[in-house]
Amino acid sequence: MEIKVISLDTEPFLNQMITACIGYFDGLHLGHQQLIKEVVESAAKDGTLPAMITFDPDPWVVLRGMHDPAHLTTMEDREKIAEKMGIKLFLILDFTKEMASMEIPAFHSLLVKHHITKLICGYDFHYGKYGSGSVQTLRQQHDFEVSVIDPITYEGVRISSTLIEQLIMEGNVYKASVLLGRYYFLRGIVARGYRRGTTMHFPTANLALNANYLIPKNGVYAGLVLAEDTIYEAMINVGNNPTFGNDNVTIEANLFDFHEMIYDQPVTFYFVQFIREEKRFESQQDLIWQLKNDQEHIHCLFLKHPNWKEDSLCV
């Protein structure tokens, strides 16, 4: 997949006609994925290049002055998922104040300049100065074809990044995974921790995040960890370790049947199901007893649900 950044003065770099979807796509959930499917299918029919157009930085950073907001995915995550779904060209609009202030016709001209012949978007897509552009203004222009996708719902509720964020913050990662079409994940490297888990015979990999991901609710989760190109069942803990009184939130995983040293190595933590709230124990021995029970419970869940380790759920 080719990745290009487009600013207002970027010259066209391809002669091939392009079919593209457009949006910020945080999460790349099932609703977003429907746009991608439409792009790939439409491009295959008319011989155009299937592409995805997004924005960087987050439009809320430019429009509302937000500083480093938490996200469900990084740009790199989105690129990887889009490529897996068949996107061949990933276009990143350099979203400056000047681009945000573009009049509607100027934004249309920018797309035409870069050979967009068909644009596929969600029903609520807005663009241009003060968000004055909409699917109605897109349909009124005649420079390129427009296709609008109706909202995708689950149990009668529209799937959205906001809804998924709420579920994750509530600890309902299983339902979030249904709406995402994959497990919610955090990527980073293994950092050195307090090594308390090792002394209790529950060694953990402590995650140092490589981006400002949205952190799930504190608690214990059944999860999976990608380490050294292999997926391992795991017990993941998010929280302050109240038994030991940590000040900062830590994210650590006890990988089942894994005994390697992987400090500074890249890992991905996948959150499968919430197990229990984090709690303070009166003694270290009480904590060890609970961890043994948690580990056995999670192991039984994976035996009961062998489909939980499907590759399609671990992007």
C-alpha positions as CSV (number, residue, x, y, z in Angstrom):
1,M,0.0,0.0,0.0
2,E,1.2,3.5,-0.9
3,I,1.0,6.2,1.7
4,K,1.0,9.9,0.8
5,V,0.6,13.1,2.7
6,I,-1.4,15.9,0.9
7,S,-1.1,19.5,1.8
8,L,-2.8,22.4,-0.1
9,D,0.1,22.8,-2.4
10,T,0.9,19.2,-3.0
11,E,1.1,18.4,-6.7
12,P,-0.7,15.3,-8.1
13,F,1.5,12.2,-8.0
14,L,-0.6,9.6,-9.8
15,N,-2.4,9.6,-13.2
16,Q,-4.7,6.8,-12.2
17,M,-8.3,7.5,-11.3
18,I,-9.2,6.9,-7.6
19,T,-12.2,5.7,-5.7
20,A,-11.9,6.8,-2.1
21,C,-13.7,6.9,1.3
22,I,-13.1,9.8,3.5
23,G,-13.2,10.4,7.3
24,Y,-11.1,10.5,10.4
25,F,-11.8,6.8,11.1
26,D,-10.7,6.5,14.7
27,G,-11.3,2.9,15.7
28,L,-12.0,1.8,12.1
29,H,-15.1,0.1,13.4
30,L,-17.7,-1.9,11.5
31,G,-19.3,1.3,10.2
32,H,-16.0,2.5,8.8
33,Q,-15.3,-0.9,7.4
34,Q,-18.5,-0.8,5.4
35,L,-17.1,2.3,3.7
36,I,-13.9,0.5,2.9
37,K,-15.7,-2.6,1.5
38,E,-17.8,-0.3,-0.8
39,V,-14.6,1.4,-2.0
40,V,-12.8,-1.9,-2.7
41,E,-15.8,-3.4,-4.5
42,S,-16.5,-0.2,-6.5
43,A,-12.9,0.2,-7.5
44,A,-12.7,-3.4,-8.7
45,K,-15.8,-2.9,-11.0
46,D,-14.6,0.3,-12.7
47,G,-10.8,-0.3,-12.6
48,T,-9.9,2.6,-10.3
49,L,-7.5,2.6,-7.4
50,P,-9.1,1.9,-4.0
51,A,-8.1,4.6,-1.5
52,M,-8.8,6.0,1.9
53,I,-8.6,9.7,2.8
54,T,-8.1,10.7,6.4
55,F,-6.8,13.7,8.4
56,D,-3.7,14.4,10.5
57,P,-3.7,15.8,13.1
58,D,-7.1,15.0,14.6
59,P,-9.5,17.7,13.4
60,W,-10.5,18.5,17.0
61,V,-6.8,19.5,17.7
62,V,-7.1,22.1,15.0
63,L,-10.7,23.2,15.4
64,R,-11.0,23.0,19.2
65,G,-7.5,23.3,20.4
66,M,-7.5,19.9,22.1
67,H,-4.0,18.6,23.1
68,D,-3.0,15.1,22.4
69,P,-6.5,13.5,22.8
70,A,-6.7,9.7,23.5
71,H,-7.6,7.6,20.5
72,L,-8.8,4.1,19.8
73,T,-6.1,3.7,17.1
74,T,-3.0,5.3,15.8
75,M,-2.5,6.4,12.2
76,E,-0.2,3.4,11.8
77,D,-2.9,1.1,13.1
78,R,-5.4,2.4,10.6
79,E,-3.0,2.0,7.8
80,K,-2.4,-1.6,8.7
81,I,-6.2,-2.4,9.0
82,A,-7.0,-0.6,5.8
83,E,-4.3,-2.4,3.8
84,K,-5.6,-5.7,5.2
85,M,-9.0,-4.9,3.8
86,G,-7.8,-4.1,0.3
87,I,-7.0,-0.4,0.3
88,K,-4.1,0.3,-2.1
89,L,-3.6,4.1,-1.5
90,F,-3.7,5.8,1.9
91,L,-4.0,9.6,1.6
92,I,-3.4,11.7,4.7
93,L,-4.6,15.3,4.5
94,D,-2.3,17.7,6.3
95,F,-5.1,19.3,8.3
96,T,-4.0,22.8,9.0
97,K,-6.2,25.8,9.9
98,E,-5.9,26.8,6.2
99,M,-7.3,23.5,5.1
100,A,-10.0,23.7,7.8
101,S,-11.0,27.1,6.4
102,M,-11.5,26.0,2.8
103,E,-14.7,27.0,1.1
104,I,-16.7,24.1,-0.2
105,P,-15.8,24.5,-3.9
106,A,-12.1,24.7,-3.0
107,F,-12.3,21.4,-1.1
108,H,-14.0,19.8,-4.1
109,S,-11.2,21.1,-6.4
110,L,-8.6,19.6,-4.0
111,L,-10.1,16.2,-4.5
112,V,-10.4,16.6,-8.3
113,K,-6.8,17.7,-8.4
114,H,-5.7,14.4,-7.0
115,H,-7.9,12.4,-9.4
116,I,-10.7,11.4,-7.1
117,T,-13.5,10.2,-9.4
118,K,-15.7,8.6,-6.8
119,L,-16.1,9.6,-3.1
120,I,-17.8,7.3,-0.6
121,C,-18.6,8.8,2.8
122,G,-20.9,8.3,5.8
123,Y,-24.2,10.0,6.0
124,D,-22.9,12.5,8.7
125,F,-19.7,13.6,6.9
126,H,-19.0,17.3,7.1
127,Y,-16.1,19.3,5.6
128,G,-15.0,22.8,4.7
129,K,-15.2,26.1,6.5
130,Y,-17.3,25.8,9.7
131,G,-18.3,22.3,8.7
132,S,-20.6,23.8,6.1
133,G,-20.0,21.0,3.6
134,S,-22.2,17.9,3.9
135,V,-23.5,15.0,1.9
136,Q,-26.0,17.4,0.4
137,T,-23.3,19.7,-1.0
138,L,-21.3,16.8,-2.2
139,R,-24.4,15.5,-4.2
140,Q,-24.9,18.9,-5.7
141,Q,-21.5,19.1,-7.3
142,H,-20.7,17.3,-10.6
143,D,-16.9,16.9,-10.6
144,F,-17.0,13.4,-9.1
145,E,-19.4,10.7,-8.2
146,V,-20.7,10.5,-4.6
147,S,-22.0,7.5,-2.7
148,V,-23.4,7.9,0.9
149,I,-23.5,4.9,3.3
150,D,-26.3,4.7,5.8
151,P,-25.4,4.2,9.4
152,I,-24.5,0.7,10.6
153,T,-26.3,-0.3,13.7
154,Y,-26.0,-3.0,16.4
155,E,-29.1,-3.8,18.5
156,G,-30.8,-0.7,17.1
157,V,-28.0,1.7,18.1
158,R,-25.7,3.4,15.6
159,I,-22.1,2.2,15.8
160,S,-19.8,5.1,16.5
161,S,-16.3,5.7,17.9
162,T,-18.0,7.6,20.8
163,L,-20.1,4.6,21.7
164,I,-17.0,2.3,21.6
165,E,-15.0,4.6,23.7
166,Q,-17.8,4.6,26.3
167,L,-17.8,0.8,26.4
168,I,-14.1,0.6,26.8
169,M,-14.1,3.0,29.6
170,E,-16.8,1.0,31.3
171,G,-14.7,-2.2,30.9
172,N,-17.1,-3.7,28.4
173,V,-14.3,-4.7,26.0
174,Y,-16.2,-7.7,24.7
175,K,-19.1,-5.7,23.3
176,A,-16.6,-3.1,22.0
177,S,-14.9,-5.9,20.1
178,V,-18.2,-6.8,18.4
179,L,-18.6,-3.2,17.2
180,L,-14.9,-3.0,16.2
181,G,-14.9,-6.3,14.4
182,R,-11.7,-7.2,16.3
183,Y,-10.3,-7.0,19.8
184,Y,-9.5,-3.6,21.2
185,F,-5.7,-3.4,21.5
186,L,-2.9,-1.4,22.9
187,R,0.6,-1.4,21.3
188,G,3.9,-0.6,22.9
189,I,7.1,-2.1,24.3
190,V,7.8,-4.1,27.4
191,A,9.2,-1.9,30.1
192,R,10.9,-2.8,33.4
193,G,8.5,-2.7,36.3
194,Y,8.6,-3.4,40.0
195,R,9.1,-7.2,39.5
196,R,6.6,-8.0,42.2
197,G,4.8,-10.4,39.8
198,T,8.1,-12.4,39.5
199,T,8.5,-12.7,43.2
200,M,4.9,-14.0,43.5
201,H,5.5,-16.5,40.6
202,F,3.2,-14.4,38.3
203,P,5.8,-12.6,36.0
204,T,4.2,-9.9,34.0
205,A,5.1,-7.9,30.9
206,N,4.6,-4.2,31.7
207,L,3.4,-2.2,28.7
208,A,4.9,1.2,27.9
209,L,2.5,2.6,25.3
210,N,3.8,4.0,22.1
211,A,0.9,6.4,21.7
212,N,-1.9,8.0,23.6
213,Y,-4.4,5.2,23.4
214,L,-7.7,5.2,25.3
215,I,-7.1,3.1,28.4
216,P,-9.7,0.5,29.5
217,K,-11.3,0.7,32.9
218,N,-9.2,-0.5,35.8
219,G,-9.5,-4.2,36.4
220,V,-8.5,-7.7,35.4
221,Y,-9.1,-8.9,31.8
222,A,-8.9,-12.1,29.9
223,G,-6.7,-11.2,27.0
224,L,-4.2,-12.1,24.3
225,V,-0.7,-10.8,23.9
226,L,1.3,-10.7,20.6
227,A,5.0,-11.2,21.5
228,E,7.8,-12.4,19.3
229,D,5.3,-13.1,16.4
230,T,3.2,-15.5,18.6
231,I,-0.2,-15.0,20.3
232,Y,-0.3,-16.0,23.9
233,E,-3.3,-16.3,26.2
234,A,-2.9,-13.8,29.1
235,M,-4.3,-12.2,32.2
236,I,-4.1,-8.5,31.8
237,N,-4.3,-6.0,34.7
238,V,-5.0,-2.3,34.3
239,G,-4.8,-0.2,37.4
240,N,-2.9,1.1,40.4
241,N,-2.1,-2.2,42.1
242,P,-3.9,-1.0,45.3
243,T,-2.4,-3.8,47.4
244,F,1.0,-2.1,46.8
245,G,-0.3,1.5,46.4
246,N,1.1,2.5,43.1
247,D,0.5,6.2,42.1
248,N,0.4,5.6,38.4
249,V,-1.8,3.4,36.3
250,T,0.1,0.4,35.0
251,I,-0.9,-2.1,32.2
252,E,0.7,-5.5,32.7
253,A,0.0,-9.0,31.4
254,N,0.8,-12.4,32.7
255,L,1.4,-14.5,29.6
256,F,0.4,-18.2,29.9
257,D,3.1,-20.7,29.0
258,F,5.7,-18.0,28.3
259,H,9.0,-17.8,30.1
260,E,11.2,-15.5,27.9
261,M,12.8,-12.1,28.7
262,I,11.3,-9.6,26.3
263,Y,12.3,-6.2,27.8
264,D,12.2,-3.4,25.2
265,Q,10.5,-5.7,22.7
266,P,7.3,-4.6,20.9
267,V,4.1,-6.2,22.1
268,T,0.3,-5.9,21.5
269,F,-2.2,-6.4,24.3
270,Y,-5.7,-7.5,23.1
271,F,-8.6,-7.1,25.5
272,V,-11.0,-10.0,25.3
273,Q,-13.3,-9.9,28.3
274,F,-13.5,-8.1,31.7
275,I,-13.1,-10.5,34.6
276,R,-13.3,-8.5,37.8
277,E,-12.8,-5.1,39.4
278,E,-9.4,-4.2,40.8
279,K,-9.3,-4.5,44.6
280,R,-7.0,-4.1,47.6
281,F,-6.0,-7.3,49.4
282,E,-5.0,-7.5,53.0
283,S,-1.9,-9.6,52.3
284,Q,0.3,-10.6,49.5
285,Q,-0.8,-14.2,50.0
286,D,-4.4,-13.2,49.5
287,L,-3.4,-11.6,46.3
288,I,-1.6,-14.7,45.1
289,W,-4.6,-16.8,45.8
290,Q,-6.8,-14.5,43.8
291,L,-4.4,-14.4,40.9
292,K,-4.3,-18.2,40.8
293,N,-8.1,-18.2,40.6
294,D,-8.1,-15.5,37.9
295,Q,-5.6,-17.4,35.8
296,E,-7.6,-20.6,36.1
297,H,-10.8,-18.8,35.2
298,I,-9.3,-17.2,32.2
299,H,-7.7,-20.5,31.0
300,C,-11.1,-22.2,31.3
301,L,-12.8,-19.4,29.3
302,F,-10.3,-19.9,26.4
303,L,-10.9,-23.6,26.5
304,K,-14.7,-23.0,26.4
305,H,-14.3,-20.4,23.5
306,P,-11.5,-21.6,21.2
307,N,-12.7,-19.1,18.6
308,W,-11.4,-16.3,20.8
309,K,-7.9,-16.9,19.3
310,E,-9.0,-16.4,15.7
311,D,-6.4,-14.4,13.8
312,S,-9.0,-12.1,12.3
313,L,-9.7,-10.7,15.7
314,C,-6.0,-9.9,16.4
315,V,-5.0,-7.2,13.9
